[in-house]
Amino acid sequence: MFDLDSLRQAASLIYQSVPPTPQHQWPLLAQRLGCDIWVKHENHTPAGAFKVRGGVLYVSELLKREPHLPGLVTATRGNHGISLAMAARKANLRLQILVPEGNSAEKNAAMRASGAEVIEYGRDFDTARQRAAELAEANGWHFVPSLHPDLIRGVATYALELLEAVPDLRRVYVPIGLGSGICGMIRTRDLLGLKTEIVGVVSSAADAYAQSYEQGCTVCTETANTFADGMACRIPAPEALEIIREGAARIVRVADAEIRQAIRALHEDTHNLAEGAGAAALAAAMQDRDGNHGERIAVVLSGANIDRELLAEILAG
C-alpha cells in the first residue's frame, strides 16, 4: 500500500484535472439524524463520482510503465468506466468498456461521449468483467481491473480531503462496490493516526462483502439484484476484503427501500442528487440514528449518476 507522501503526490497530480470536492454540514440533515453530520460531496467531480480520481492516477502511472499501449479494456456498471473514458481520452488511448445488458442508459451515454466503445454483455457486472479480461488477452490490449493499488491511492485522495478538513469524526459511512473507496478511507485514516470508526455499507440484495466479513472468508452470491448498481457485486476481491476485515468496524446492510428514502432525504435536505450507491451511506446512518445521537459523523455521497426516469420515480415516492 501507499504512504502519506505518495498519497499527497497523487493528490497533486489529480488536482490538475479534478479539483478537490467540498464537505458540508446541512442543518436539515442534522435535524433529521439528531447528530452533527457532514457529507463528502464526490457527486461534485467532473465525472459525477469519486471514481474519476482513480482513473486519472491509474492511466498516468500505467503510461510510465507501458508508454506504447495499443488500448485499454475494462468492465463497469458506470462510474469506473466514465473515469477511465475521461482519462483515456486525455491520453489519446482507445478504450473498450464491457457493461452488463440493461445497464444504465445515461451512464452508457456518458462513457460513449468521452470516446469509449461500450459493449453490452452478460447478465451482471461479474459476467461482463470476465468477458473484458478475455477480450484484452485476445486483442493484446491492457485489461484495467476495478481494484488496483493505483485506483485505491487515487480515490483515497477524497478521504484525505475529508479527514483533514473535519477533525474529530466519530465514524464515517462508506459504500462498498468492489472496495476501492472504503480501502482508500481505511488506509488514509491509519496514515493520519486517527481513531475514526469506518463503517462499510452494502445492499442487502448484494451482500457478498458483508457475508465475507462476517464469516472470515470469501463468500460469493448468486445474484446482486439491486438498483444501486455501484454496489451490485457478487464476487468480493480478496485483497479488498483483507483490508476491510482489518480496518472496518462493521458492515451495514441497507435495503433498496432505505436507499430510496435516503435519495429523497438528500434531495429535500441538501438539494443534491445521489445515485443508489451514493445515498447508501446516508441510508446506513439513518438506520443507525439512535447510536449516532449527538455524535460527529460523515457520509460519503460517492456519486450522482442516476437515470432521470428512475430518479423521477424515486422522488415521487
PyMOL commands that set and color helices and strands:
alter all, ss='L'
color gray80, all
select helices_A, chain A and resi 4-14+27-33+42-44+51-65+79-90+105-113+125-139+149-165+180-191+208-215+229-231+238-247+256-270+276-287+308-315
alter helices_A, ss='H'
color red, helices_A
select strands_A, chain A and resi 23-25+36-41+71-75+94-99+117-120+142-143+171-175+197-203+250-254+296-301
alter strands_A, ss='S'
color yellow, strands_A
deselect
rebuild
show_as cartoon
